[in-house]
Amino acid sequence: MRRRLALGLALSLTAGPVLAAGPHDGQWEVEVVVQRGACDQGFVFPIQVDDGAIRYAGEIDITATGKVGRDGRLNVRFTRQAESVSVSGRLSGGSGGGVWTAPSRDCAGRWQARKL
């Protein structure tokens, strides 16, 4: 009896995160367009969304703080050393877009994303 209870508990604990996955979870490719300022012009970078939490999925040491809601709205800050970029927008289905600002460099622009 105890073995069945332990097995049932273990299965329910491991199944929880799978059931809790957000609608926007997965790998995304984000294209950044600079519209103002002297930031690097146009580049593409990867992000990963896990249960709504956003993280940078590239090879540079960048920290992402923020989430995407079930409705697709997002606000996130990407930080590398002393510089940060604030991003807002929305994901819907397999695409998304919005705006970004980098106050320390006086840059701003727009972004668009597609789910891989």
C-alpha positions as a Python dict, from the first residue, in 0.01 Angstrom:
ca = {
    (1, 'M'): (0, 0, 0),
    (2, 'R'): (279, 244, 89),
    (3, 'R'): (458, 167, -236),
    (4, 'R'): (146, 252, -437),
    (5, 'L'): (100, 576, -245),
    (6, 'A'): (467, 670, -297),
    (7, 'L'): (448, 584, -668),
    (8, 'G'): (127, 784, -709),
    (9, 'L'): (279, 1083, -532),
    (10, 'A'): (597, 1064, -742),
    (11, 'L'): (398, 1047, -1065),
    (12, 'S'): (178, 1340, -969),
    (13, 'L'): (481, 1553, -882),
    (14, 'T'): (657, 1480, -1210),
    (15, 'A'): (342, 1536, -1418),
    (16, 'G'): (271, 1878, -1263),
    (17, 'P'): (511, 2093, -1467),
    (18, 'V'): (403, 1933, -1793),
    (19, 'L'): (41, 2021, -1723),
    (20, 'A'): (138, 2373, -1613),
    (21, 'A'): (320, 2462, -1937),
    (22, 'G'): (229, 2804, -2068),
    (23, 'P'): (82, 2859, -2414),
    (24, 'H'): (394, 3046, -2529),
    (25, 'D'): (652, 2799, -2400),
    (26, 'G'): (929, 2697, -2638),
    (27, 'Q'): (1214, 2842, -2840),
    (28, 'W'): (1176, 3179, -3010),
    (29, 'E'): (1392, 3375, -3253),
    (30, 'V'): (1380, 3750, -3197),
    (31, 'E'): (1479, 4004, -3461),
    (32, 'V'): (1576, 4344, -3320),
    (33, 'V'): (1549, 4663, -3527),
    (34, 'V'): (1718, 4983, -3407),
    (35, 'Q'): (1510, 5293, -3480),
    (36, 'R'): (1696, 5549, -3270),
    (37, 'G'): (2048, 5574, -3131),
    (38, 'A'): (2390, 5425, -3192),
    (39, 'C'): (2326, 5065, -3086),
    (40, 'D'): (2437, 4774, -3305),
    (41, 'Q'): (2213, 4768, -3609),
    (42, 'G'): (1971, 4479, -3650),
    (43, 'F'): (2048, 4143, -3501),
    (44, 'V'): (1871, 3818, -3418),
    (45, 'F'): (1890, 3637, -3085),
    (46, 'P'): (1731, 3328, -2927),
    (47, 'I'): (1508, 3317, -2622),
    (48, 'Q'): (1347, 3028, -2437),
    (49, 'V'): (1011, 3048, -2259),
    (50, 'D'): (946, 2791, -1985),
    (51, 'D'): (616, 2811, -1798),
    (52, 'G'): (604, 3180, -1892),
    (53, 'A'): (955, 3260, -1765),
    (54, 'I'): (1176, 3417, -2031),
    (55, 'R'): (1548, 3350, -2057),
    (56, 'Y'): (1816, 3434, -2309),
    (57, 'A'): (1918, 3113, -2489),
    (58, 'G'): (2235, 3233, -2660),
    (59, 'E'): (2601, 3203, -2573),
    (60, 'I'): (2663, 3549, -2425),
    (61, 'D'): (2618, 3601, -2050),
    (62, 'I'): (2283, 3784, -2051),
    (63, 'T'): (2027, 3770, -1771),
    (64, 'A'): (1656, 3800, -1845),
    (65, 'T'): (1409, 3909, -1577),
    (66, 'G'): (1042, 3893, -1667),
    (67, 'K'): (756, 3678, -1783),
    (68, 'V'): (506, 3640, -2060),
    (69, 'G'): (147, 3616, -1938),
    (70, 'R'): (-102, 3360, -2061),
    (71, 'D'): (-254, 3641, -2270),
    (72, 'G'): (84, 3691, -2443),
    (73, 'R'): (174, 4027, -2292),
    (74, 'L'): (530, 4053, -2179),
    (75, 'N'): (763, 4286, -1997),
    (76, 'V'): (1121, 4178, -1957),
    (77, 'R'): (1459, 4331, -1882),
    (78, 'F'): (1774, 4187, -2038),
    (79, 'T'): (2093, 4274, -1848),
    (80, 'R'): (2458, 4229, -1936),
    (81, 'Q'): (2717, 4380, -1705),
    (82, 'A'): (2610, 4744, -1645),
    (83, 'E'): (2379, 4770, -1946),
    (84, 'S'): (2013, 4677, -1968),
    (85, 'V'): (1737, 4669, -2227),
    (86, 'S'): (1368, 4697, -2137),
    (87, 'V'): (1132, 4509, -2366),
    (88, 'S'): (753, 4510, -2389),
    (89, 'G'): (509, 4364, -2636),
    (90, 'R'): (297, 4062, -2704),
    (91, 'L'): (324, 3706, -2832),
    (92, 'S'): (32, 3547, -3012),
    (93, 'G'): (38, 3202, -3165),
    (94, 'G'): (373, 3161, -3336),
    (95, 'S'): (473, 3526, -3365),
    (96, 'G'): (498, 3848, -3169),
    (97, 'G'): (633, 4197, -3157),
    (98, 'G'): (678, 4511, -2956),
    (99, 'V'): (923, 4782, -2858),
    (100, 'W'): (1247, 4806, -2662),
    (101, 'T'): (1464, 5075, -2505),
    (102, 'A'): (1827, 5082, -2391),
    (103, 'P'): (1852, 5395, -2172),
    (104, 'S'): (2226, 5366, -2103),
    (105, 'R'): (2294, 5393, -2478),
    (106, 'D'): (2001, 5620, -2562),
    (107, 'C'): (1872, 5363, -2813),
    (108, 'A'): (1526, 5233, -2892),
    (109, 'G'): (1347, 5033, -3153),
    (110, 'R'): (1110, 4752, -3226),
    (111, 'W'): (1132, 4374, -3225),
    (112, 'Q'): (952, 4086, -3388),
    (113, 'A'): (963, 3720, -3294),
    (114, 'R'): (873, 3385, -3436),
    (115, 'K'): (838, 3055, -3258),
    (116, 'L'): (1077, 2784, -3375),
}
